[in-house]
Amino acid sequence: MEEKRWISEERFLHALNYCMLLPGPEAMQLVTYVGWLLHRTRGGLVAGLLFVIPGFFAILALSIAYTLWHGIAAIDGLLFGVKASVLAIVTEAVIRIGKRVLKNRFMYAVAAGAFLAIFVLQVPFPVIIGAAAVLGFVGNKLVSKRFSILKSPAVNTDSCGRAEIHADTRTDIPTNTASAYLTDTLSIDHSRPSINRTLGVLAVWLPLWLVPVILLRLLLGRENVFTQQAEFFSQVAVVTFGGAYAVLAYVAQQAVHVYGWVQPDEMLAGLGMAESTPGPLIMVLQFVGYMGAYREASGAEAISALHPIVAGALASVLVAWVTFVPCFLWIFLGAPYVEHVRRSASLAATLSCITAAVVGVILNLGIWLAAHTLFQTVNEHTWNGARVLVPDLRTLDIPALTIATMSAFMIFRLRWGVLKTLAVAALVGGTWFVFR
């Protein structure tokens, strides 16, 4: 946005704030919002699709390669290094977001409560986010100063949904900038909400999203893996707030422990793939869908007529469809209304509280990843509904610990980027597996 100067800082931050409140991947929703502001629905479609398509094909290719070549020492070593490095990347994300979001003791308390709720009590993620939203809305009426929204662009994400976007803070916009530049006060015709436009958006995007899900349920039955994935990831599109890392915390819990689509180490491998390819980090969901259908086609009767790779590819398309089609719905449906409620204190307070809760949820993901990355055996101890993960210290994986520590040094001390860190970690892992 700095370079192109398509929209003003105020309008950019307003769009970001709305996308942070939405379920699903806010990075993709943000570029769709900006495309919509500039060139209506056509602009939103082009921006959103071009943001997603390269990553889709990259993850699909890596998913196929993973299932074809898994078991080769060099390949397993590369993935081993990537998985260990991801732990440092997630840790950096927790610290980075936490510093920018947790501005007072109350916000720290919200984050801590969210962490304990999901990590110990296993409270569903949607319940945590809903409670945080209510707390923010009500709390704003009582003690508004503790719910103030972040004014800076510190919580922004980059074009891949991972790093920062620094909004342009300059006010000396040249007069010769592109005519598409939208200031905070400039009104545009298609931003005015109307009942006809709202009904038109619903009539197009709801069927595009839900009709395939309904047809799969009717034709294949509720126990089929395609039906389960269509319904689960449609649910994810509705209830997961706070960005990719928060989404992954919920998906990892369900995909690994409930559905059995992926193993913990495969979840880490998919996260590494998504970190190292173009597109949003949320593309890891595509890998989860691929592996679930691939595994099902390899042994289950329900889709035994399909080759496992074909089943996985179809699942990749399905998961991408039910993940990103709702994003277009949320933007095209809500953006005109949101343009008219800018600077809402209640909206800002709700966002602040949700974002603080998301920090706790991401911390849960980080600890879960650390336990399954650094230890070969992780036990669960339960007591009156509470659960605690206790790694078996005797199964500490020294090479994984070494690569994770090395990656943390590169990220925190040397200030290396994600791709460079992952490349070095993969090389070290590959070398270790070949020569051990």
C-alpha positions in Angstrom: 0.0 0.0 0.0 2.9 2.3 0.6 4.3 1.9 -2.9 1.1 1.9 -4.8 -0.8 4.5 -2.7 -4.1 3.0 -3.7 -5.9 3.9 -0.5 -5.2 6.1 2.5 -3.7 4.8 5.8 -7.0 5.4 7.6 -9.0 3.4 5.0 -6.4 0.6 5.0 -6.5 0.2 8.8 -10.3 0.3 8.8 -10.4 -2.5 6.2 -7.8 -4.4 8.3 -9.9 -4.0 11.5 -13.0 -5.4 9.7 -11.0 -8.3 8.3 -9.6 -9.1 11.8 -13.2 -9.4 13.1 -14.1 -11.8 10.3 -13.7 -15.6 10.6 -11.1 -17.1 8.2 -7.9 -15.8 6.6 -7.8 -12.1 7.1 -4.8 -11.6 4.7 -6.8 -12.9 1.8 -9.9 -10.9 2.9 -7.9 -7.8 3.2 -6.6 -7.9 -0.4 -10.2 -8.7 -1.5 -11.5 -5.7 0.4 -8.9 -3.4 -1.2 -9.7 -4.8 -4.7 -13.4 -4.2 -4.0 -12.8 -0.7 -2.9 -10.9 0.2 -6.0 -12.7 -1.8 -8.7 -16.0 -3.1 -7.2 -16.8 -6.9 -7.3 -14.5 -7.5 -10.3 -11.6 -6.0 -8.5 -12.3 -8.0 -5.3 -12.5 -11.3 -7.3 -9.2 -10.6 -9.2 -7.3 -9.6 -6.1 -8.6 -12.5 -4.0 -8.1 -15.2 -6.6 -4.6 -14.0 -7.6 -3.6 -14.0 -4.0 -4.7 -17.7 -3.5 -4.1 -19.5 -6.8 -0.3 -19.6 -6.8 -0.2 -21.0 -3.3 -2.9 -23.6 -4.1 -0.8 -25.1 -6.9 2.4 -24.9 -4.9 0.8 -26.8 -1.9 -0.9 -29.3 -4.2 2.5 -30.1 -5.9 4.2 -30.4 -2.5 1.4 -32.6 -1.1 1.8 -35.0 -4.0 5.5 -35.0 -3.6 5.2 -35.7 0.1 3.1 -38.8 -0.4 5.2 -40.1 -3.3 8.6 -39.6 -1.8 7.9 -39.8 1.9 10.4 -42.4 3.3 13.4 -41.3 1.3 16.1 -40.3 3.8 17.0 -37.0 2.1 13.3 -36.0 1.8 12.4 -37.0 5.3 15.5 -35.0 6.5 14.4 -31.9 4.7 10.9 -32.1 6.2 12.4 -32.9 9.7 14.4 -29.7 9.5 11.4 -27.7 8.4 9.2 -29.0 11.1 11.8 -28.2 13.8 12.2 -24.7 12.4 8.5 -24.1 12.4 8.5 -24.2 16.2 10.8 -21.1 16.3 8.6 -19.3 13.7 5.4 -19.9 15.7 7.2 -18.7 18.9 8.3 -15.6 17.1 4.7 -15.0 16.0 3.4 -15.4 19.6 5.9 -12.9 20.9 5.5 -10.4 18.1 1.7 -10.4 18.2 1.6 -10.4 22.0 3.8 -7.3 22.3 1.6 -5.4 20.0 -1.8 -6.5 21.3 -1.3 -6.9 25.1 -1.1 -3.3 26.1 -2.4 -3.6 29.7 -3.0 -6.1 32.5 -6.5 -6.7 31.5 -5.5 -7.8 28.0 -2.9 -10.1 29.5 -5.6 -11.6 31.6 -7.8 -12.1 28.6 -5.0 -13.9 26.8 -4.2 -16.0 29.8 -7.8 -17.0 30.2 -8.1 -18.0 26.6 -4.9 -20.1 26.8 -6.1 -21.9 29.9 -9.6 -22.4 28.5 -8.3 -24.1 25.3 -5.2 -25.8 26.6 -6.4 -27.1 29.9 -10.2 -27.1 29.8 -10.4 -27.9 26.0 -13.1 -25.2 25.6 -14.0 -25.0 21.9 -12.3 -22.2 20.0 -15.6 -20.6 18.8 -16.8 -20.4 22.4 -13.6 -18.6 23.5 -13.9 -16.1 20.6 -17.5 -15.5 21.3 -16.9 -14.9 25.0 -14.0 -12.5 24.2 -16.3 -10.6 21.8 -19.0 -10.2 24.4 -16.5 -9.2 27.0 -15.0 -6.5 24.7 -18.4 -5.1 23.8 -19.7 -5.0 27.4 -16.4 -3.9 28.8 -16.3 -1.0 26.5 -19.4 0.3 28.1 -17.9 0.0 31.6 -14.2 0.7 31.4 -13.6 1.8 27.8 -9.9 2.8 28.3 -9.0 -0.9 28.8 -10.4 -1.8 25.5 -8.9 0.8 23.2 -8.0 -0.5 19.7 -4.5 -0.5 18.4 -4.1 2.6 16.3 -0.8 1.6 14.7 -0.6 -0.9 11.9 1.5 -3.2 14.1 -0.9 -6.2 13.8 -0.9 -6.1 10.1 0.2 -9.1 8.0 2.2 -9.3 4.8 1.0 -10.5 1.4 1.5 -14.1 2.7 -0.3 -13.4 6.0 2.9 -13.7 8.0 4.9 -10.5 8.4 4.0 -6.8 8.8 2.5 -4.3 6.4 3.5 -0.8 7.4 0.7 1.6 6.5 1.8 4.8 4.9 1.8 7.5 7.7 2.7 10.3 5.4 0.2 13.0 4.6 2.1 14.7 1.8 0.4 12.6 -1.0 1.5 14.0 -4.3 -1.1 15.4 -6.6 0.1 13.2 -9.4 -0.8 9.9 -7.8 -3.1 7.5 -9.5 -6.7 8.6 -9.7 -7.7 5.3 -8.0 -6.3 6.6 -4.7 -9.0 6.6 -2.0 -8.7 9.0 0.9 -10.4 8.5 4.2 -13.1 11.0 3.4 -13.7 10.2 -0.3 -17.1 8.5 -0.8 -17.5 5.9 -3.5 -20.8 4.8 -5.0 -20.5 1.1 -4.5 -19.7 1.5 -0.8 -23.2 2.6 -0.1 -25.2 -0.3 1.4 -28.5 -1.3 -0.1 -31.0 -4.1 0.4 -30.9 -5.0 -3.3 -27.2 -5.3 -3.3 -27.2 -7.4 -0.1 -29.8 -9.8 -1.5 -27.9 -10.1 -4.7 -24.7 -11.0 -2.9 -26.5 -13.6 -0.8 -28.2 -15.1 -3.9 -24.9 -15.6 -5.6 -22.3 -16.5 -2.9 -24.4 -18.6 -0.5 -25.3 -21.2 -3.1 -21.7 -21.2 -4.5 -20.5 -22.1 -1.0 -23.2 -24.3 0.4 -24.8 -26.2 -2.5 -21.6 -28.3 -3.1 -21.6 -29.1 0.6 -25.3 -30.2 0.6 -24.8 -32.2 -2.6 -21.9 -34.1 -1.1 -24.0 -34.9 2.0 -26.9 -36.2 -0.1 -24.8 -38.2 -2.7 -22.0 -39.6 -0.5 -23.5 -39.7 3.0 -22.3 -38.0 6.2 -19.5 -40.5 6.9 -17.7 -40.0 3.6 -14.4 -38.1 4.0 -15.3 -35.5 1.3 -18.6 -34.8 3.2 -16.8 -34.5 6.5 -14.2 -32.2 5.1 -16.7 -30.0 3.3 -18.7 -29.6 6.5 -15.8 -29.2 8.8 -13.9 -26.6 6.8 -17.2 -24.8 6.2 -17.5 -24.6 9.9 -14.0 -23.4 10.1 -14.9 -20.6 7.7 -17.6 -19.4 10.1 -16.1 -19.8 13.6 -12.3 -19.3 13.3 -11.3 -15.7 14.1 -7.9 -14.2 14.5 -5.8 -15.2 11.5 -4.0 -18.3 10.3 -2.2 -19.3 13.5 -5.4 -19.2 15.5 -7.2 -21.2 12.8 -4.4 -23.8 12.9 -4.7 -24.3 16.6 -8.4 -25.3 16.1 -7.8 -27.3 12.9 -4.8 -29.2 14.4 -6.9 -30.2 17.4 -9.7 -31.5 15.3 -7.8 -32.9 12.3 -5.4 -34.9 14.4 -7.3 -36.0 17.4 -10.9 -36.2 16.2 -10.9 -37.0 12.4 -7.4 -38.6 12.2 -6.7 -37.0 8.8 -3.1 -36.1 9.7 -0.6 -37.1 12.3 1.1 -34.4 14.5 4.3 -34.6 12.5 2.4 -34.3 9.2 0.6 -31.2 10.6 4.1 -29.7 11.2 5.2 -30.7 7.7 2.2 -29.0 6.1 2.8 -25.8 8.2 6.4 -25.8 6.9 5.1 -26.1 3.3 2.7 -23.2 3.8 5.4 -21.1 5.4 7.8 -21.6 2.4 5.4 -21.1 -0.5 3.6 -18.1 -2.0 0.2 -17.3 -0.7 -1.4 -17.1 2.7 -0.4 -19.4 5.6 -3.9 -20.8 5.7 -3.1 -22.9 2.6 -2.0 -25.5 5.1 -5.6 -26.5 5.4 -5.4 -27.7 1.8 -2.6 -30.1 2.8 -4.7 -31.4 5.7 -7.6 -32.1 3.3 -5.3 -33.8 0.8 -3.8 -36.1 3.4 -7.2 -37.0 4.9 -8.6 -38.0 1.5 -5.3 -39.7 0.5 -5.3 -41.8 3.6 -9.0 -42.6 3.3 -8.6 -43.7 -0.4 -5.7 -45.9 0.5 -7.7 -48.1 2.8 -11.4 -47.2 3.1 -14.2 -48.6 0.9 -16.1 -45.3 0.7 -13.8 -43.9 -2.0 -11.8 -47.0 -2.9 -12.6 -46.4 -6.6 -10.4 -43.3 -6.6 -6.6 -43.4 -6.8 -5.3 -41.9 -3.5 -3.5 -39.0 -5.3 -6.7 -38.2 -7.2 -8.7 -38.3 -4.0 -6.2 -36.0 -2.4 -6.3 -33.6 -5.3 -10.1 -33.5 -5.2 -10.0 -32.8 -1.5 -7.5 -30.0 -2.0 -9.9 -28.3 -4.4 -12.8 -28.9 -2.0 -11.1 -27.5 1.0 -9.8 -24.5 -0.9 -13.4 -23.9 -2.2 -15.1 -24.0 1.2 -12.3 -22.0 2.8 -12.1 -19.1 0.3 -15.6 -18.7 -1.2 -17.0 -17.6 2.2 -14.2 -14.9 2.3 -15.7 -13.3 -0.8 -19.2 -13.6 0.8 -18.1 -11.8 4.0 -16.3 -9.0 2.1 -18.9 -8.3 -0.6 -21.8 -8.6 1.9 -20.3 -6.7 4.8 -17.9 -4.2 3.4 -20.5 -1.6 2.3 -22.0 -1.6 5.8 -18.6 -1.5 7.5 -17.6 1.5 5.4 -20.4 3.4 7.2 -19.4 2.4 10.8 -15.8 3.5 10.8 -14.4 4.6 14.2 -17.0 2.7 16.1 -15.8 2.4 19.7 -17.8 -0.8 20.3 -16.4 -2.4 17.1 -12.8 -1.4 18.2 -13.3 -2.8 21.7 -14.6 -6.1 20.4 -11.7 -6.4 18.1 -9.2 -5.7 20.9 -10.6 -8.3 23.1 -10.8 -10.9 20.4 -7.2 -10.3 19.3 -6.0 -10.6 22.9 -7.8 -14.0 23.2 -6.2 -15.1 19.9 -2.8 -14.5 21.5 -3.7 -17.2 24.1 -4.9 -19.5 21.4 -1.7 -19.1 19.4 0.3 -19.8 22.5 -1.6 -23.1 22.8 -0.6 -24.0 19.3 3.0 -23.2 20.0 3.1 -25.4 23.1 1.3 -28.2 21.2 3.8 -28.0 18.4 6.8 -27.9 20.8 5.6 -31.0 22.6 5.2 -33.0 19.4 8.3 -31.6 17.8 10.8 -32.0 20.6 9.5 -35.2 22.2 8.7 -38.6 20.6 6.2 -39.4 23.3 3.6 -37.0 24.7 1.2 -38.2 27.4 -2.1 -36.6 28.4 -3.2 -36.4 32.0 -6.8 -35.6 32.8 -8.5 -34.6 36.0 -12.2 -33.6 36.3 -12.3 -32.5 32.7 -9.0 -30.7 32.8 -6.2 -31.9 30.5 -2.4 -31.4 30.7 0.1 -32.5 28.1 3.2 -34.0 29.7 6.1 -35.0 27.4 8.2 -38.0 28.3 11.6 -36.3 29.0 13.4 -39.6 28.1 12.2 -39.2 24.5 13.7 -35.8 23.9 14.7 -35.5 20.3 18.2 -33.8 20.4 18.5 -33.1 16.7 15.1 -31.5 16.6 16.0 -29.4 19.7 19.3 -28.4 18.0 17.6 -27.3 14.8 14.8 -25.5 16.6 17.4 -23.6 18.8 19.4 -22.8 15.7 16.3 -21.5 13.9 15.4 -19.4 17.0 18.9 -17.9 16.9 18.6 -17.0 13.2 15.2 -15.4 13.7 15.6 -13.5 17.0 19.4 -12.8 16.9 20.3 -12.6 13.3 16.9 -11.2 12.2 16.7 -13.6 9.3 13.5 -14.0 7.3 11.2 -17.1 7.3 12.3 -18.4 3.9 16.0 -18.2 4.7 15.6 -19.8 8.1 13.5 -22.6 6.7 16.1 -23.2 3.9 19.0 -23.5 6.3 17.0 -25.7 8.7 15.9 -28.0 5.9 19.5 -28.3 4.7 20.7 -29.2 8.2 17.9 -31.8 8.6 18.6 -33.4 5.2 22.3 -33.7 6.0 21.6 -35.2 9.4 19.2 -37.9 7.9 21.6 -38.8 5.1 24.8 -39.2 7.2 23.5 -40.3 10.6 
